[in-house]
Amino acid sequence: MRQGEGPRGDLCNSCNRGFFFKLFFCRAACGQVFVWPYRLRLRAFFAANRIGFPVILSKTVLRGLGLALLVAVTAWSGTSAGAQDGNWWEGITSFGAPDYSGKRASLERSQPRKDDLNDLRPNDVPWRSDEMLAAMESAIARYEQIVNKGGWPTIPGNRMLRPGDSDERVSYLRRRLMVTGELPRSSSYNDYEYDSAVEQAVARYQENNGLRTNGRVDQPTLAALNVTAQERLAQLKLNHGRILDLVQQPPEERYVLVNIPAFQLEAVERYQTVLRHRVIVGRNGRETPTLKATIRNLNFFPYWRVPDSVAQLDVFPRLVKEPDYLSNEHIRVLTGDFNGPEIDPSAIDWSQADAKRIKLKQDPGPQNALGLVRIDMQNEHGVYMHDTPMKPLFQQRARAFSAGCVRVQDVFRLVEWLARYEPGWENPGQVQAVIDQGQALDVQLTRPIPVYFAYITAWAEPDGRISFRPDIYRRDGSAAMAEVFDPDAPPPPAQGLAP
């Protein structure tokens, strides 16, 4: 018997097999027994007493600091075959299985807290600013201190933790949240109860990390919590460099910046953010590129000229199975180029169609993939910003759904800001007036506006709050920071054709 020693995760140090209870003895019965701290031995003692082991509580037992474990092992080896059948140990509360009686059962069966979507930055400080650089430098200094002190504990196991749980892993969770400030330092870190204070701290952590704020340690949250302090420090330094590159660009009085992994856009005027919008960006395989371009035109009630790649890879295969798709979506078939003559789609063998010769153009209207307005910004990648008919998608927290272009929530507000210094567009309401008329209109900006698509996965606010986002395109160099599949998140939309 080894004093003060425990298994590596859930494995026996002697035979590398799994443990019953993760505390008592080896699943393979190799004879390895571990003596854990006094409080856990008492937990083991009372657990053994509850399931019928013949145990006598005495001062001698308490002073033995471990005899209860020995009793449990002895009772296990001598119980009937019926008692040994099945995972009988899971009925012991606080050691893995839920207790479905009384208050704790109601907590575990309760629905998780509502995910309040509060993912837009809360102040007017732009990402591309000296204030942001200063806040990032303070954050880096803070994380260097954390790393120098040994970082934070890894939370073992992979089972979900939730309010109402009584689990030894909660003490690891408490220590982890105290290091980064979501849980006050005055809290007890040796407590095994997942109480309301821990739930609120987990929700704060989730909000700071772009995760669903359900207050539970689900798989994405556990993965984020277990990213090491060294990796987070490296992530802060990497993104400090990205922001520095933006700041070193020539200054502009007005510009737009899209932060791709944060799924948000900011409009900046005279060095202050005046608008923030949620956005939808490119999915994996159709990533939104980083770039600098210039917004020169606003297209109301636009046609959608389906890109050759989308036509060849997405539309033509779909037409083999759904010949009525074109008429349902008001898409015309043209030959040669987008101004060429219209042809009958029923005369085409779509399994052999070539996008270099056959072009697709969708009519304007509410069904149009671009919505009611397109923000034109010529660039080598052929991407742009636009409205969308699929507005409910903005209510999801992770929004990498497009084919590379950027869809903007409340885009008419952004368009009004873009056009506000154009002749005839000075007064609020002009954009809505154009929409109400329902007629196609192209507005060429006499004062073009720069736009940046940036990839920033970590930043800091002037008040000291530090935010991280999943590395959705795996550009940060560490697989640990990549996005983790969340089985409980709302399902992504079927991969449509929208840019």
C-alpha positions in Angstrom: 0.0 0.0 0.0 1.4 3.4 -1.0 0.8 6.4 1.2 -0.5 9.5 -0.5 -0.2 8.1 -4.0 -3.0 7.7 -6.6 -3.6 6.4 -10.1 -2.5 8.1 -13.3 -5.9 9.3 -14.5 -8.0 6.1 -14.3 -5.2 3.6 -14.6 -3.4 1.4 -12.1 0.3 2.3 -11.5 1.1 -1.4 -11.3 -0.8 -3.1 -14.1 -2.0 -0.1 -16.1 -5.6 -1.4 -15.9 -8.6 0.7 -14.9 -9.7 1.3 -11.3 -13.0 0.6 -9.7 -14.2 3.9 -8.1 -11.0 5.5 -9.5 -10.0 5.5 -5.8 -10.2 2.1 -4.2 -8.5 -0.7 -6.0 -7.4 -2.1 -9.3 -10.0 -3.5 -11.8 -7.7 -6.4 -12.5 -7.3 -7.2 -8.8 -3.6 -7.0 -9.0 -3.5 -6.2 -5.3 -2.7 -2.5 -5.8 -4.5 -0.4 -3.2 -4.2 3.4 -2.8 -4.6 5.4 0.4 -6.1 8.8 -0.4 -6.5 11.9 1.8 -8.6 11.6 5.0 -11.8 13.2 3.6 -11.9 10.8 0.7 -11.3 7.8 3.0 -14.3 8.9 5.0 -16.3 9.1 1.8 -15.2 5.6 0.9 -16.2 4.4 4.4 -19.7 5.8 4.3 -20.1 4.5 0.8 -19.2 1.0 1.9 -21.6 1.3 4.8 -24.5 2.4 2.6 -24.3 -0.7 0.3 -24.4 -3.1 3.1 -20.8 -3.9 4.0 -20.4 -5.0 7.6 -18.5 -2.0 8.9 -18.3 -0.7 12.5 -17.6 3.0 12.9 -15.1 3.5 15.7 -12.4 5.9 16.7 -9.9 3.2 15.8 -11.2 3.1 12.3 -11.1 6.9 12.0 -7.6 7.1 13.4 -6.5 4.4 11.0 -7.0 6.7 8.0 -7.4 4.0 5.5 -9.0 1.1 7.2 -12.3 1.9 5.5 -10.7 1.3 2.2 -9.3 -2.0 3.3 -12.8 -3.0 4.5 -14.2 -2.1 1.2 -11.6 -4.2 -0.7 -12.2 -7.2 1.6 -16.0 -6.9 1.3 -15.7 -6.7 -2.5 -13.6 -9.9 -2.7 -16.0 -11.8 -0.4 -19.4 -10.7 -1.7 -21.7 -13.1 -3.5 -21.6 -13.6 -7.2 -24.9 -11.6 -7.5 -23.4 -8.6 -5.9 -20.4 -8.7 -8.2 -22.5 -8.9 -11.3 -23.0 -5.6 -13.1 -21.5 -2.2 -12.3 -22.7 -2.2 -8.8 -20.2 0.5 -7.7 -22.0 3.1 -9.8 -24.7 3.2 -7.2 -22.4 4.9 -4.8 -22.9 8.7 -4.8 -20.0 11.0 -5.4 -18.0 8.3 -7.2 -19.1 8.6 -10.8 -22.7 7.7 -11.2 -25.5 10.2 -10.6 -27.7 9.9 -7.5 -31.2 10.1 -8.9 -32.9 10.6 -5.5 -33.8 13.8 -3.9 -32.4 17.3 -4.7 -29.3 16.2 -6.6 -31.5 14.2 -9.1 -33.6 17.3 -9.8 -30.5 19.3 -10.5 -29.0 16.7 -12.8 -32.2 16.2 -14.7 -32.9 20.0 -15.1 -32.3 21.7 -18.4 -29.0 23.6 -18.9 -29.2 27.3 -18.6 -30.2 29.2 -21.6 -27.4 30.3 -23.9 -27.7 34.0 -23.9 -25.9 35.2 -27.1 -23.8 38.0 -25.9 -20.8 37.6 -28.1 -20.2 41.2 -29.4 -17.4 43.2 -27.8 -18.8 45.5 -25.2 -16.9 48.8 -25.8 -15.8 51.2 -28.6 -12.1 50.2 -28.6 -11.2 48.8 -32.1 -9.1 45.7 -32.5 -6.8 47.8 -34.7 -5.7 50.3 -32.1 -2.9 51.2 -29.6 -5.3 50.6 -26.8 -5.8 47.0 -27.9 -2.0 46.5 -28.1 -1.6 47.8 -24.6 -4.3 45.5 -23.3 -2.7 42.6 -25.1 0.7 43.4 -23.6 -0.8 43.4 -20.1 -2.5 40.1 -20.8 0.8 38.6 -22.0 2.5 39.7 -18.8 -0.2 38.2 -16.7 0.0 34.8 -18.5 3.8 34.8 -18.3 3.3 35.0 -14.5 0.9 32.1 -14.6 3.3 30.0 -16.7 6.2 30.8 -14.4 4.2 29.6 -11.4 3.4 26.3 -13.0 0.3 27.0 -15.0 -3.1 25.4 -14.0 -4.2 21.9 -13.3 -5.5 19.6 -16.0 -9.1 18.4 -15.3 -9.0 14.6 -15.6 -11.5 12.3 -17.3 -13.9 13.2 -20.1 -17.3 12.9 -18.4 -19.5 16.0 -18.3 -19.6 18.0 -15.1 -22.8 19.9 -14.3 -24.6 21.7 -11.5 -25.5 19.4 -8.7 -22.6 17.0 -9.2 -20.5 15.9 -6.3 -17.2 14.8 -7.8 -13.6 14.9 -7.0 -12.9 16.5 -10.4 -14.8 19.7 -9.3 -11.8 20.6 -7.1 -9.6 20.6 -10.2 -12.2 22.7 -12.0 -12.3 25.2 -9.1 -8.6 25.6 -9.1 -8.5 26.0 -12.9 -11.2 28.8 -12.8 -9.5 30.6 -9.9 -6.2 30.9 -11.8 -7.8 32.8 -14.7 -10.2 34.8 -12.5 -13.7 33.4 -13.4 -14.0 32.1 -9.9 -13.1 34.4 -7.0 -9.8 33.6 -5.2 -11.8 33.7 -1.9 -13.7 30.5 -3.0 -12.8 27.1 -1.6 -10.8 25.0 -4.0 -11.1 21.8 -2.0 -14.9 21.6 -2.4 -16.3 18.8 -4.5 -19.7 20.3 -5.0 -20.7 21.9 -8.3 -22.7 24.7 -6.8 -24.2 27.9 -8.3 -21.0 29.8 -7.9 -19.1 27.2 -10.0 -21.9 27.2 -12.6 -21.7 31.0 -12.9 -17.9 30.9 -13.2 -18.1 28.2 -15.9 -20.7 30.4 -17.8 -18.2 33.4 -17.5 -15.4 31.2 -18.8 -17.6 30.0 -21.7 -18.5 33.5 -22.7 -14.8 34.6 -22.6 -14.0 31.7 -24.9 -16.8 31.9 -27.4 -18.6 28.7 -26.2 -22.2 28.0 -25.5 -22.9 29.5 -22.0 -24.8 26.5 -20.6 -22.9 26.5 -17.2 -21.9 22.9 -17.8 -18.4 21.5 -18.5 -19.3 19.8 -21.7 -16.7 18.4 -24.2 -15.9 21.8 -25.9 -15.6 23.5 -22.5 -13.4 20.7 -21.1 -11.1 20.8 -24.1 -10.7 24.6 -23.8 -10.1 24.4 -20.0 -7.3 21.9 -20.6 -5.4 24.0 -23.1 -2.2 24.6 -21.3 -1.1 28.0 -20.0 1.9 27.8 -22.2 -0.3 27.3 -25.3 -2.5 30.2 -24.3 0.5 32.4 -23.8 1.8 31.5 -27.3 -1.7 32.3 -28.7 -1.7 35.7 -27.1 1.7 36.5 -28.5 0.7 35.3 -32.0 -2.4 37.5 -32.0 -0.5 40.4 -30.6 1.6 40.2 -33.8 -1.4 40.0 -36.0 -2.9 43.1 -34.4 0.4 44.9 -34.6 0.5 44.2 -38.3 -3.0 45.9 -38.6 -2.0 48.9 -36.5 1.1 49.5 -38.7 -1.1 49.9 -41.7 -1.5 53.6 -42.8 -4.2 55.2 -40.6 -7.7 55.6 -42.1 -10.6 57.8 -40.8 -13.2 55.2 -41.6 -12.9 51.5 -42.2 -14.5 48.1 -41.6 -12.8 45.1 -40.0 -14.2 41.6 -39.9 -12.7 39.3 -37.3 -13.3 35.8 -38.9 -13.0 33.5 -35.8 -14.9 35.9 -33.6 -17.8 36.0 -36.1 -18.2 39.7 -35.9 -17.6 43.0 -37.7 -16.8 46.5 -36.5 -17.2 49.8 -38.3 -14.6 52.3 -37.1 -14.8 56.1 -37.5 -12.3 58.5 -36.1 -10.5 55.7 -34.1 -13.7 54.6 -32.3 -16.0 51.7 -33.1 -19.4 53.0 -34.0 -21.1 49.7 -35.1 -20.7 46.0 -34.3 -22.4 43.3 -36.3 -22.6 39.5 -36.1 -21.4 37.8 -39.3 -21.4 34.4 -40.9 -18.1 33.3 -42.4 -16.8 30.5 -44.6 -17.0 26.9 -43.4 -14.0 24.5 -43.5 -13.0 23.8 -47.1 -14.5 27.2 -48.1 -12.6 29.4 -45.7 -13.0 33.2 -45.7 -9.5 34.6 -46.6 -7.6 37.3 -44.7 -7.3 40.4 -46.9 -7.4 44.1 -47.3 -9.7 45.6 -50.0 -11.8 48.6 -50.7 -15.6 49.0 -50.7 -16.6 50.9 -53.8 -20.2 49.9 -54.7 -23.5 49.0 -53.0 -25.8 46.8 -55.1 -29.5 46.8 -54.1 -31.6 43.9 -55.3 -28.6 42.2 -56.9 -28.5 39.3 -59.2 -26.4 36.4 -57.9 -23.9 35.3 -60.5 -23.1 31.8 -59.3 -19.3 31.3 -59.2 -18.0 28.6 -61.4 -16.7 26.6 -58.5 -20.1 26.6 -56.8 -21.9 25.7 -60.0 -19.5 22.8 -60.8 -19.2 21.3 -57.3 -22.6 22.1 -55.8 -25.3 23.0 -58.3 -24.7 20.7 -61.2 -24.6 17.5 -59.1 -27.8 18.7 -57.3 -29.6 19.2 -60.6 -29.0 15.5 -61.6 -31.2 14.6 -58.6 -33.4 17.7 -58.4 -34.2 19.0 -61.9 -36.8 21.5 -60.5 -34.2 23.2 -58.3 -33.5 26.0 -60.8 -37.1 27.0 -61.3 -37.8 26.8 -57.5 -34.9 29.1 -56.8 -35.4 31.5 -59.8 -32.1 30.6 -61.3 -31.6 31.2 -65.1 -29.2 29.2 -67.3 -27.0 31.1 -69.7 -24.4 30.1 -72.2 -21.0 31.7 -72.7 -21.0 34.3 -70.0 -23.4 36.0 -67.6 -24.7 38.3 -70.3 -25.1 35.4 -72.8 -28.4 34.0 -74.2 -30.7 32.1 -71.9 -31.1 28.4 -72.7 -33.5 25.6 -71.7 -32.1 23.7 -68.7 -34.0 20.5 -69.7 -31.8 20.3 -72.8 -28.6 19.9 -70.7 -27.1 16.7 -69.4 -26.1 18.1 -66.0 -23.8 15.1 -65.2 -21.6 16.3 -68.1 -22.1 20.1 -67.7 -19.0 22.4 -67.8 -19.1 25.6 -65.7 -16.8 27.3 -68.1 -19.5 27.3 -70.8 -22.7 27.2 -68.8 -23.5 30.0 -66.3 -26.1 30.3 -63.6 -27.7 33.6 -62.5 -30.3 34.0 -59.8 -33.0 36.7 -60.1 -33.2 39.4 -57.4 -35.7 39.0 -54.6 -36.2 37.7 -51.1 -35.1 34.2 -52.2 -31.8 35.5 -53.6 -28.7 34.1 -51.8 -27.3 37.6 -51.5 -30.5 38.9 -49.8 -31.4 42.5 -50.8 -28.0 44.2 -50.8 -24.4 43.3 -51.8 -21.4 45.2 -50.6 -18.9 45.1 -53.5 -15.2 45.0 -52.7 -13.1 43.8 -55.6 -10.3 41.4 -54.6 -8.3 38.5 -55.9 -10.4 36.0 -53.9 -13.8 37.1 -55.3 -15.4 37.4 -51.9 -17.7 40.2 -50.6 -20.2 41.0 -47.9 -23.9 40.8 -48.3 -27.4 40.3 -46.8 -28.9 36.8 -46.4 -32.4 35.3 -46.4 -31.2 32.8 -43.7 -31.3 35.3 -40.8 -32.0 32.7 -38.0 -28.4 31.5 -38.4 -27.2 34.6 -36.7 -28.6 33.3 -33.4 -26.0 30.4 -33.4 -22.8 31.1 -31.5 -20.5 29.4 -34.1 -21.3 30.7 -37.5 -18.9 29.2 -40.1 -21.6 28.3 -42.7 -20.8 30.3 -45.9 -18.9 29.4 -49.0 -16.3 32.1 -48.2 -18.2 35.4 -48.4 -19.3 37.3 -45.3 -23.0 37.6 -44.4 -23.8 40.5 -42.2 -26.6 40.8 -39.6 -28.6 44.0 -39.7 -26.7 44.8 -42.9 -28.9 47.8 -43.7 -27.5 49.7 -40.7 -24.0 49.0 -42.0 -25.0 50.1 -45.6 -26.5 53.3 -44.2 -23.2 54.1 -42.4 -21.2 53.3 -45.6 -23.3 55.7 -47.7 -23.8 58.5 -45.2 -21.4 60.9 -46.8 -22.7 60.3 -50.3 -24.9 63.0 -52.0 -28.5 62.3 -51.3 -27.7 59.7 -48.6 -27.0 62.1 -45.7 -30.3 61.6 -43.9 -31.2 58.4 -42.0 -33.8 56.2 -43.7 -32.6 56.5 -47.3 -31.6 52.8 -47.4 -35.0 51.7 -46.2 -36.6 53.9 -48.8 -34.7 52.2 -51.5 -35.7 48.8 -50.2 -39.4 49.8 -50.0 -39.2 50.9 -53.7 -38.1 47.4 -54.6 -36.1 48.5 -57.6 -32.5 47.5 -58.4 -30.0 50.3 -57.7 -26.2 50.4 -57.8 -24.5 53.1 -55.7 -20.9 54.0 -56.5 -19.2 55.4 -53.5 -17.3 58.7 -54.1 -15.5 58.0 -50.8 -14.4 54.3 -51.0 -13.9 52.7 -47.6 -11.1 50.2 -46.7 -12.1 46.8 -45.4 -10.0 44.2 -43.5 -10.7 40.5 -43.1 -8.6 39.5 -40.1 -8.0 36.3 -38.2 -7.8 37.1 -34.4 -8.4 34.3 -32.0 -7.2 36.1 -28.8 -7.5 39.6 -27.5 -7.8 41.6 -24.3 -10.1 44.4 -23.2 -9.0 47.6 -21.4 -10.8 46.4 -18.3 -8.5 43.3 -18.1 -10.9 40.8 -19.6 -9.1 38.3 -21.9 -11.0 36.5 -24.7 -10.1 33.5 -26.7 -11.9 31.9 -29.7 -11.7 28.5 -31.2 -9.1 28.3 -34.0 -11.7 27.4 -36.6 -9.3 27.1 -39.6 -6.4 25.7 -37.5 -4.0 28.6 -38.3 -2.6 29.0 -34.8 -0.3 26.0 -34.9 -1.8 23.9 -32.0 -4.5 21.3 -32.5 -5.5 21.8 -28.8 -7.0 25.2 -29.7 -9.0 24.0 -32.7 -12.8 23.9 -32.6 -14.3 20.8 -30.8 -17.5 19.3 -32.0 -20.4 20.1 -29.7 -23.1 17.4 -30.0 -25.6 19.5 -28.1 -25.3 22.7 -30.2 -28.0 23.6 -32.7 -27.4 21.6 -35.9 -25.6 23.4 -38.7 -27.7 24.2 -41.8 -27.6 21.9 -44.8 -24.7 23.1 -47.0 -26.5 25.4 -49.4 -25.3 27.3 -52.3 -25.1 30.7 -50.8 -21.7 32.5 -50.9 
